[in-house]
Amino acid sequence: MLLLGIFGTIGIYEGAVRMMEQWHLFFEPTILGTAGGMVEAAVISFVLTYALIGLYNLFAR
């Protein structure tokens, strides 16, 4: 996400930047938008990883 934020600012990979803007609520090719997208991705990753670990522990018993 950081790389797409940087590349979007200088005009490279415009298609990938547009797709990232559609998929993530807070992502924009600005400094604040890139940071917001990174925080959003970190929260989503934490929640999904926590759920996956919970399922693993449930079935590992």
mmCIF file of the N, C-alpha and C atoms, coordinates in Angstrom:
data_MODEL
# 
_entry.id   MODEL 
# 
loop_
_atom_site.group_PDB 
_atom_site.id 
_atom_site.type_symbol 
_atom_site.label_atom_id 
_atom_site.label_alt_id 
_atom_site.label_comp_id 
_atom_site.label_asym_id 
_atom_site.label_entity_id 
_atom_site.label_seq_id 
_atom_site.pdbx_PDB_ins_code 
_atom_site.Cartn_x 
_atom_site.Cartn_y 
_atom_site.Cartn_z 
_atom_site.occupancy 
_atom_site.B_iso_or_equiv 
_atom_site.pdbx_formal_charge 
_atom_site.auth_seq_id 
_atom_site.auth_comp_id 
_atom_site.auth_asym_id 
_atom_site.auth_atom_id 
_atom_site.pdbx_PDB_model_num 
ATOM 1   N N  . MET A 1 1  ? 0.826   -1.177  0.000   1.00 0.00 ? 1  MET A N  1 
ATOM 2   C CA . MET A 1 1  ? 0.000   0.000   0.000   1.00 0.00 ? 1  MET A CA 1 
ATOM 3   C C  . MET A 1 1  ? 0.874   1.245   0.000   1.00 0.00 ? 1  MET A C  1 
ATOM 4   N N  . LEU A 1 2  ? 1.967   1.204   0.713   1.00 0.00 ? 2  LEU A N  1 
ATOM 5   C CA . LEU A 1 2  ? 2.889   2.337   0.733   1.00 0.00 ? 2  LEU A CA 1 
ATOM 6   C C  . LEU A 1 2  ? 3.452   2.585   -0.665  1.00 0.00 ? 2  LEU A C  1 
ATOM 7   N N  . LEU A 1 3  ? 3.852   1.521   -1.344  1.00 0.00 ? 3  LEU A N  1 
ATOM 8   C CA . LEU A 1 3  ? 4.399   1.681   -2.687  1.00 0.00 ? 3  LEU A CA 1 
ATOM 9   C C  . LEU A 1 3  ? 3.353   2.232   -3.650  1.00 0.00 ? 3  LEU A C  1 
ATOM 10  N N  . LEU A 1 4  ? 2.125   1.755   -3.562  1.00 0.00 ? 4  LEU A N  1 
ATOM 11  C CA . LEU A 1 4  ? 1.083   2.290   -4.435  1.00 0.00 ? 4  LEU A CA 1 
ATOM 12  C C  . LEU A 1 4  ? 0.774   3.747   -4.114  1.00 0.00 ? 4  LEU A C  1 
ATOM 13  N N  . GLY A 1 5  ? 0.865   4.126   -2.860  1.00 0.00 ? 5  GLY A N  1 
ATOM 14  C CA . GLY A 1 5  ? 0.680   5.523   -2.494  1.00 0.00 ? 5  GLY A CA 1 
ATOM 15  C C  . GLY A 1 5  ? 1.762   6.407   -3.100  1.00 0.00 ? 5  GLY A C  1 
ATOM 16  N N  . ILE A 1 6  ? 2.997   5.924   -3.041  1.00 0.00 ? 6  ILE A N  1 
ATOM 17  C CA . ILE A 1 6  ? 4.109   6.693   -3.621  1.00 0.00 ? 6  ILE A CA 1 
ATOM 18  C C  . ILE A 1 6  ? 4.003   6.731   -5.140  1.00 0.00 ? 6  ILE A C  1 
ATOM 19  N N  . PHE A 1 7  ? 3.769   5.553   -5.757  1.00 0.00 ? 7  PHE A N  1 
ATOM 20  C CA . PHE A 1 7  ? 3.672   5.507   -7.215  1.00 0.00 ? 7  PHE A CA 1 
ATOM 21  C C  . PHE A 1 7  ? 2.462   6.272   -7.732  1.00 0.00 ? 7  PHE A C  1 
ATOM 22  N N  . GLY A 1 8  ? 1.367   6.258   -6.984  1.00 0.00 ? 8  GLY A N  1 
ATOM 23  C CA . GLY A 1 8  ? 0.187   7.006   -7.391  1.00 0.00 ? 8  GLY A CA 1 
ATOM 24  C C  . GLY A 1 8  ? 0.412   8.504   -7.357  1.00 0.00 ? 8  GLY A C  1 
ATOM 25  N N  . THR A 1 9  ? 1.239   8.945   -6.419  1.00 0.00 ? 9  THR A N  1 
ATOM 26  C CA . THR A 1 9  ? 1.547   10.369  -6.312  1.00 0.00 ? 9  THR A CA 1 
ATOM 27  C C  . THR A 1 9  ? 2.362   10.851  -7.506  1.00 0.00 ? 9  THR A C  1 
ATOM 28  N N  . ILE A 1 10 ? 3.275   10.004  -7.984  1.00 0.00 ? 10 ILE A N  1 
ATOM 29  C CA . ILE A 1 10 ? 4.107   10.428  -9.112  1.00 0.00 ? 10 ILE A CA 1 
ATOM 30  C C  . ILE A 1 10 ? 3.538   9.973   -10.458 1.00 0.00 ? 10 ILE A C  1 
ATOM 31  N N  . GLY A 1 11 ? 2.406   9.281   -10.462 1.00 0.00 ? 11 GLY A N  1 
ATOM 32  C CA . GLY A 1 11 ? 1.723   8.964   -11.708 1.00 0.00 ? 11 GLY A CA 1 
ATOM 33  C C  . GLY A 1 11 ? 2.051   7.623   -12.329 1.00 0.00 ? 11 GLY A C  1 
ATOM 34  N N  . ILE A 1 12 ? 2.645   6.721   -11.580 1.00 0.00 ? 12 ILE A N  1 
ATOM 35  C CA . ILE A 1 12 ? 2.967   5.387   -12.092 1.00 0.00 ? 12 ILE A CA 1 
ATOM 36  C C  . ILE A 1 12 ? 1.926   4.408   -11.540 1.00 0.00 ? 12 ILE A C  1 
ATOM 37  N N  . TYR A 1 13 ? 1.592   3.366   -12.318 1.00 0.00 ? 13 TYR A N  1 
ATOM 38  C CA . TYR A 1 13 ? 0.632   2.326   -11.924 1.00 0.00 ? 13 TYR A CA 1 
ATOM 39  C C  . TYR A 1 13 ? -0.739  2.908   -11.583 1.00 0.00 ? 13 TYR A C  1 
ATOM 40  N N  . GLU A 1 14 ? -1.246  3.766   -12.439 1.00 0.00 ? 14 GLU A N  1 
ATOM 41  C CA . GLU A 1 14 ? -2.539  4.416   -12.187 1.00 0.00 ? 14 GLU A CA 1 
ATOM 42  C C  . GLU A 1 14 ? -3.680  3.405   -12.071 1.00 0.00 ? 14 GLU A C  1 
ATOM 43  N N  . GLY A 1 15 ? -3.646  2.329   -12.865 1.00 0.00 ? 15 GLY A N  1 
ATOM 44  C CA . GLY A 1 15 ? -4.701  1.315   -12.796 1.00 0.00 ? 15 GLY A CA 1 
ATOM 45  C C  . GLY A 1 15 ? -4.737  0.624   -11.447 1.00 0.00 ? 15 GLY A C  1 
ATOM 46  N N  . ALA A 1 16 ? -3.572  0.266   -10.934 1.00 0.00 ? 16 ALA A N  1 
ATOM 47  C CA . ALA A 1 16 ? -3.510  -0.394  -9.632  1.00 0.00 ? 16 ALA A CA 1 
ATOM 48  C C  . ALA A 1 16 ? -3.940  0.557   -8.515  1.00 0.00 ? 16 ALA A C  1 
ATOM 49  N N  . VAL A 1 17 ? -3.605  1.826   -8.648  1.00 0.00 ? 17 VAL A N  1 
ATOM 50  C CA . VAL A 1 17 ? -4.003  2.814   -7.645  1.00 0.00 ? 17 VAL A CA 1 
ATOM 51  C C  . VAL A 1 17 ? -5.522  2.964   -7.643  1.00 0.00 ? 17 VAL A C  1 
ATOM 52  N N  . ARG A 1 18 ? -6.126  3.004   -8.825  1.00 0.00 ? 18 ARG A N  1 
ATOM 53  C CA . ARG A 1 18 ? -7.595  3.117   -8.910  1.00 0.00 ? 18 ARG A CA 1 
ATOM 54  C C  . ARG A 1 18 ? -8.278  1.891   -8.289  1.00 0.00 ? 18 ARG A C  1 
ATOM 55  N N  . MET A 1 19 ? -7.735  0.698   -8.541  1.00 0.00 ? 19 MET A N  1 
ATOM 56  C CA . MET A 1 19 ? -8.311  -0.514  -7.943  1.00 0.00 ? 19 MET A CA 1 
ATOM 57  C C  . MET A 1 19 ? -8.183  -0.485  -6.422  1.00 0.00 ? 19 MET A C  1 
ATOM 58  N N  . MET A 1 20 ? -7.048  -0.030  -5.919  1.00 0.00 ? 20 MET A N  1 
ATOM 59  C CA . MET A 1 20 ? -6.851  0.049   -4.477  1.00 0.00 ? 20 MET A CA 1 
ATOM 60  C C  . MET A 1 20 ? -7.820  1.052   -3.854  1.00 0.00 ? 20 MET A C  1 
ATOM 61  N N  . GLU A 1 21 ? -8.097  2.146   -4.570  1.00 0.00 ? 21 GLU A N  1 
ATOM 62  C CA . GLU A 1 21 ? -9.068  3.122   -4.072  1.00 0.00 ? 21 GLU A CA 1 
ATOM 63  C C  . GLU A 1 21 ? -10.467 2.522   -4.005  1.00 0.00 ? 21 GLU A C  1 
ATOM 64  N N  . GLN A 1 22 ? -10.805 1.627   -4.937  1.00 0.00 ? 22 GLN A N  1 
ATOM 65  C CA . GLN A 1 22 ? -12.117 0.978   -4.919  1.00 0.00 ? 22 GLN A CA 1 
ATOM 66  C C  . GLN A 1 22 ? -12.226 -0.034  -3.794  1.00 0.00 ? 22 GLN A C  1 
ATOM 67  N N  . TRP A 1 23 ? -11.143 -0.745  -3.516  1.00 0.00 ? 23 TRP A N  1 
ATOM 68  C CA . TRP A 1 23 ? -11.179 -1.834  -2.539  1.00 0.00 ? 23 TRP A CA 1 
ATOM 69  C C  . TRP A 1 23 ? -11.057 -1.354  -1.103  1.00 0.00 ? 23 TRP A C  1 
ATOM 70  N N  . HIS A 1 24 ? -10.352 -0.258  -0.878  1.00 0.00 ? 24 HIS A N  1 
ATOM 71  C CA . HIS A 1 24 ? -10.119 0.223   0.482   1.00 0.00 ? 24 HIS A CA 1 
ATOM 72  C C  . HIS A 1 24 ? -10.813 1.561   0.698   1.00 0.00 ? 24 HIS A C  1 
ATOM 73  N N  . LEU A 1 25 ? -11.455 1.686   1.825   1.00 0.00 ? 25 LEU A N  1 
ATOM 74  C CA . LEU A 1 25 ? -12.261 2.852   2.125   1.00 0.00 ? 25 LEU A CA 1 
ATOM 75  C C  . LEU A 1 25 ? -11.434 4.122   2.300   1.00 0.00 ? 25 LEU A C  1 
ATOM 76  N N  . PHE A 1 26 ? -10.282 4.021   2.940   1.00 0.00 ? 26 PHE A N  1 
ATOM 77  C CA . PHE A 1 26 ? -9.506  5.205   3.303   1.00 0.00 ? 26 PHE A CA 1 
ATOM 78  C C  . PHE A 1 26 ? -8.316  5.486   2.403   1.00 0.00 ? 26 PHE A C  1 
ATOM 79  N N  . PHE A 1 27 ? -8.046  4.630   1.419   1.00 0.00 ? 27 PHE A N  1 
ATOM 80  C CA . PHE A 1 27 ? -6.842  4.809   0.600   1.00 0.00 ? 27 PHE A CA 1 
ATOM 81  C C  . PHE A 1 27 ? -7.046  5.880   -0.458  1.00 0.00 ? 27 PHE A C  1 
ATOM 82  N N  . GLU A 1 28 ? -6.076  6.782   -0.558  1.00 0.00 ? 28 GLU A N  1 
ATOM 83  C CA . GLU A 1 28 ? -5.950  7.784   -1.617  1.00 0.00 ? 28 GLU A CA 1 
ATOM 84  C C  . GLU A 1 28 ? -4.456  7.977   -1.855  1.00 0.00 ? 28 GLU A C  1 
ATOM 85  N N  . PRO A 1 29 ? -4.050  8.395   -3.039  1.00 0.00 ? 29 PRO A N  1 
ATOM 86  C CA . PRO A 1 29 ? -2.608  8.598   -3.279  1.00 0.00 ? 29 PRO A CA 1 
ATOM 87  C C  . PRO A 1 29 ? -2.091  9.912   -2.689  1.00 0.00 ? 29 PRO A C  1 
ATOM 88  N N  . THR A 1 30 ? -2.397  10.147  -1.427  1.00 0.00 ? 30 THR A N  1 
ATOM 89  C CA . THR A 1 30 ? -1.854  11.281  -0.678  1.00 0.00 ? 30 THR A CA 1 
ATOM 90  C C  . THR A 1 30 ? -1.177  10.723  0.566   1.00 0.00 ? 30 THR A C  1 
ATOM 91  N N  . ILE A 1 31 ? -0.501  11.559  1.306   1.00 0.00 ? 31 ILE A N  1 
ATOM 92  C CA . ILE A 1 31 ? 0.188   11.087  2.516   1.00 0.00 ? 31 ILE A CA 1 
ATOM 93  C C  . ILE A 1 31 ? -0.830  10.590  3.537   1.00 0.00 ? 31 ILE A C  1 
ATOM 94  N N  . LEU A 1 32 ? -1.868  11.374  3.782   1.00 0.00 ? 32 LEU A N  1 
ATOM 95  C CA . LEU A 1 32 ? -2.893  10.973  4.746   1.00 0.00 ? 32 LEU A CA 1 
ATOM 96  C C  . LEU A 1 32 ? -3.678  9.763   4.262   1.00 0.00 ? 32 LEU A C  1 
ATOM 97  N N  . GLY A 1 33 ? -3.999  9.718   2.972   1.00 0.00 ? 33 GLY A N  1 
ATOM 98  C CA . GLY A 1 33 ? -4.745  8.594   2.413   1.00 0.00 ? 33 GLY A CA 1 
ATOM 99  C C  . GLY A 1 33 ? -3.941  7.301   2.441   1.00 0.00 ? 33 GLY A C  1 
ATOM 100 N N  . THR A 1 34 ? -2.647  7.404   2.184   1.00 0.00 ? 34 THR A N  1 
ATOM 101 C CA . THR A 1 34 ? -1.785  6.226   2.241   1.00 0.00 ? 34 THR A CA 1 
ATOM 102 C C  . THR A 1 34 ? -1.681  5.706   3.672   1.00 0.00 ? 34 THR A C  1 
ATOM 103 N N  . ALA A 1 35 ? -1.499  6.606   4.629   1.00 0.00 ? 35 ALA A N  1 
ATOM 104 C CA . ALA A 1 35 ? -1.432  6.201   6.039   1.00 0.00 ? 35 ALA A CA 1 
ATOM 105 C C  . ALA A 1 35 ? -2.765  5.604   6.487   1.00 0.00 ? 35 ALA A C  1 
ATOM 106 N N  . GLY A 1 36 ? -3.874  6.213   6.088   1.00 0.00 ? 36 GLY A N  1 
ATOM 107 C CA . GLY A 1 36 ? -5.190  5.671   6.441   1.00 0.00 ? 36 GLY A CA 1 
ATOM 108 C C  . GLY A 1 36 ? -5.423  4.302   5.849   1.00 0.00 ? 36 GLY A C  1 
ATOM 109 N N  . GLY A 1 37 ? -5.007  4.113   4.613   1.00 0.00 ? 37 GLY A N  1 
ATOM 110 C CA . GLY A 1 37 ? -5.137  2.799   3.979   1.00 0.00 ? 37 GLY A CA 1 
ATOM 111 C C  . GLY A 1 37 ? -4.285  1.751   4.653   1.00 0.00 ? 37 GLY A C  1 
ATOM 112 N N  . MET A 1 38 ? -3.093  2.148   5.083   1.00 0.00 ? 38 MET A N  1 
ATOM 113 C CA . MET A 1 38 ? -2.224  1.202   5.775   1.00 0.00 ? 38 MET A CA 1 
ATOM 114 C C  . MET A 1 38 ? -2.804  0.806   7.128   1.00 0.00 ? 38 MET A C  1 
ATOM 115 N N  . VAL A 1 39 ? -3.371  1.758   7.845   1.00 0.00 ? 39 VAL A N  1 
ATOM 116 C CA . VAL A 1 39 ? -4.008  1.452   9.131   1.00 0.00 ? 39 VAL A CA 1 
ATOM 117 C C  . VAL A 1 39 ? -5.218  0.550   8.905   1.00 0.00 ? 39 VAL A C  1 
ATOM 118 N N  . GLU A 1 40 ? -6.019  0.857   7.887   1.00 0.00 ? 40 GLU A N  1 
ATOM 119 C CA . GLU A 1 40 ? -7.179  0.021   7.582   1.00 0.00 ? 40 GLU A CA 1 
ATOM 120 C C  . GLU A 1 40 ? -6.760  -1.408  7.243   1.00 0.00 ? 40 GLU A C  1 
ATOM 121 N N  . ALA A 1 41 ? -5.735  -1.551  6.432   1.00 0.00 ? 41 ALA A N  1 
ATOM 122 C CA . ALA A 1 41 ? -5.251  -2.881  6.061   1.00 0.00 ? 41 ALA A CA 1 
ATOM 123 C C  . ALA A 1 41 ? -4.704  -3.632  7.274   1.00 0.00 ? 41 ALA A C  1 
ATOM 124 N N  . ALA A 1 42 ? -4.031  -2.919  8.175   1.00 0.00 ? 42 ALA A N  1 
ATOM 125 C CA . ALA A 1 42 ? -3.497  -3.559  9.380   1.00 0.00 ? 42 ALA A CA 1 
ATOM 126 C C  . ALA A 1 42 ? -4.621  -4.054  10.277  1.00 0.00 ? 42 ALA A C  1 
ATOM 127 N N  . VAL A 1 43 ? -5.671  -3.268  10.436  1.00 0.00 ? 43 VAL A N  1 
ATOM 128 C CA . VAL A 1 43 ? -6.805  -3.675  11.277  1.00 0.00 ? 43 VAL A CA 1 
ATOM 129 C C  . VAL A 1 43 ? -7.515  -4.877  10.661  1.00 0.00 ? 43 VAL A C  1 
ATOM 130 N N  . ILE A 1 44 ? -7.765  -4.838  9.365   1.00 0.00 ? 44 ILE A N  1 
ATOM 131 C CA . ILE A 1 44 ? -8.428  -5.963  8.698   1.00 0.00 ? 44 ILE A CA 1 
ATOM 132 C C  . ILE A 1 44 ? -7.576  -7.221  8.801   1.00 0.00 ? 44 ILE A C  1 
ATOM 133 N N  . SER A 1 45 ? -6.265  -7.084  8.591   1.00 0.00 ? 45 SER A N  1 
ATOM 134 C CA . SER A 1 45 ? -5.360  -8.236  8.695   1.00 0.00 ? 45 SER A CA 1 
ATOM 135 C C  . SER A 1 45 ? -5.352  -8.801  10.104  1.00 0.00 ? 45 SER A C  1 
ATOM 136 N N  . PHE A 1 46 ? -5.353  -7.935  11.123  1.00 0.00 ? 46 PHE A N  1 
ATOM 137 C CA . PHE A 1 46 ? -5.366  -8.405  12.504  1.00 0.00 ? 46 PHE A CA 1 
ATOM 138 C C  . PHE A 1 46 ? -6.636  -9.191  12.800  1.00 0.00 ? 46 PHE A C  1 
ATOM 139 N N  . VAL A 1 47 ? -7.786  -8.657  12.390  1.00 0.00 ? 47 VAL A N  1 
ATOM 140 C CA . VAL A 1 47 ? -9.060  -9.327  12.666  1.00 0.00 ? 47 VAL A CA 1 
ATOM 141 C C  . VAL A 1 47 ? -9.127  -10.676 11.962  1.00 0.00 ? 47 VAL A C  1 
ATOM 142 N N  . LEU A 1 48 ? -8.739  -10.738 10.704  1.00 0.00 ? 48 LEU A N  1 
ATOM 143 C CA . LEU A 1 48 ? -8.791  -12.005 9.971   1.00 0.00 ? 48 LEU A CA 1 
ATOM 144 C C  . LEU A 1 48 ? -7.790  -13.022 10.526  1.00 0.00 ? 48 LEU A C  1 
ATOM 145 N N  . THR A 1 49 ? -6.595  -12.561 10.892  1.00 0.00 ? 49 THR A N  1 
ATOM 146 C CA . THR A 1 49 ? -5.600  -13.474 11.474  1.00 0.00 ? 49 THR A CA 1 
ATOM 147 C C  . THR A 1 49 ? -6.065  -13.991 12.831  1.00 0.00 ? 49 THR A C  1 
ATOM 148 N N  . TYR A 1 50 ? -6.652  -13.125 13.641  1.00 0.00 ? 50 TYR A N  1 
ATOM 149 C CA . TYR A 1 50 ? -7.171  -13.529 14.946  1.00 0.00 ? 50 TYR A CA 1 
ATOM 150 C C  . TYR A 1 50 ? -8.266  -14.588 14.792  1.00 0.00 ? 50 TYR A C  1 
ATOM 151 N N  . ALA A 1 51 ? -9.157  -14.390 13.816  1.00 0.00 ? 51 ALA A N  1 
ATOM 152 C CA . ALA A 1 51 ? -10.221 -15.366 13.569  1.00 0.00 ? 51 ALA A CA 1 
ATOM 153 C C  . ALA A 1 51 ? -9.644  -16.688 13.068  1.00 0.00 ? 51 ALA A C  1 
ATOM 154 N N  . LEU A 1 52 ? -8.657  -16.624 12.194  1.00 0.00 ? 52 LEU A N  1 
ATOM 155 C CA . LEU A 1 52 ? -8.027  -17.845 11.683  1.00 0.00 ? 52 LEU A CA 1 
ATOM 156 C C  . LEU A 1 52 ? -7.319  -18.610 12.800  1.00 0.00 ? 52 LEU A C  1 
ATOM 157 N N  . ILE A 1 53 ? -6.631  -17.912 13.678  1.00 0.00 ? 53 ILE A N  1 
ATOM 158 C CA . ILE A 1 53 ? -5.961  -18.560 14.813  1.00 0.00 ? 53 ILE A CA 1 
ATOM 159 C C  . ILE A 1 53 ? -6.994  -19.174 15.750  1.00 0.00 ? 53 ILE A C  1 
ATOM 160 N N  . GLY A 1 54 ? -8.106  -18.479 15.960  1.00 0.00 ? 54 GLY A N  1 
ATOM 161 C CA . GLY A 1 54 ? -9.171  -19.038 16.791  1.00 0.00 ? 54 GLY A CA 1 
ATOM 162 C C  . GLY A 1 54 ? -9.740  -20.326 16.206  1.00 0.00 ? 54 GLY A C  1 
ATOM 163 N N  . LEU A 1 55 ? -9.943  -20.354 14.902  1.00 0.00 ? 55 LEU A N  1 
ATOM 164 C CA . LEU A 1 55 ? -10.424 -21.581 14.252  1.00 0.00 ? 55 LEU A CA 1 
ATOM 165 C C  . LEU A 1 55 ? -9.393  -22.694 14.355  1.00 0.00 ? 55 LEU A C  1 
ATOM 166 N N  . TYR A 1 56 ? -8.126  -22.349 14.174  1.00 0.00 ? 56 TYR A N  1 
ATOM 167 C CA . TYR A 1 56 ? -7.074  -23.355 14.281  1.00 0.00 ? 56 TYR A CA 1 
ATOM 168 C C  . TYR A 1 56 ? -7.056  -23.957 15.688  1.00 0.00 ? 56 TYR A C  1 
ATOM 169 N N  . ASN A 1 57 ? -7.115  -23.107 16.706  1.00 0.00 ? 57 ASN A N  1 
ATOM 170 C CA . ASN A 1 57 ? -7.100  -23.599 18.084  1.00 0.00 ? 57 ASN A CA 1 
ATOM 171 C C  . ASN A 1 57 ? -8.331  -24.422 18.390  1.00 0.00 ? 57 ASN A C  1 
ATOM 172 N N  . LEU A 1 58 ? -9.461  -24.074 17.803  1.00 0.00 ? 58 LEU A N  1 
ATOM 173 C CA . LEU A 1 58 ? -10.686 -24.828 18.018  1.00 0.00 ? 58 LEU A CA 1 
ATOM 174 C C  . LEU A 1 58 ? -10.564 -26.242 17.447  1.00 0.00 ? 58 LEU A C  1 
ATOM 175 N N  . PHE A 1 59 ? -10.034 -26.362 16.240  1.00 0.00 ? 59 PHE A N  1 
ATOM 176 C CA . PHE A 1 59 ? -9.906  -27.677 15.603  1.00 0.00 ? 59 PHE A CA 1 
ATOM 177 C C  . PHE A 1 59 ? -8.683  -28.446 16.066  1.00 0.00 ? 59 PHE A C  1 
ATOM 178 N N  . ALA A 1 60 ? -7.711  -27.783 16.680  1.00 0.00 ? 60 ALA A N  1 
ATOM 179 C CA . ALA A 1 60 ? -6.501  -28.467 17.138  1.00 0.00 ? 60 ALA A CA 1 
ATOM 180 C C  . ALA A 1 60 ? -6.751  -29.251 18.433  1.00 0.00 ? 60 ALA A C  1 
ATOM 181 N N  . ARG A 1 61 ? -7.846  -28.962 19.108  1.00 0.00 ? 61 ARG A N  1 
ATOM 182 C CA . ARG A 1 61 ? -8.128  -29.662 20.368  1.00 0.00 ? 61 ARG A CA 1 
ATOM 183 C C  . ARG A 1 61 ? -8.530  -31.065 20.142  1.00 0.00 ? 61 ARG A C  1 
# 
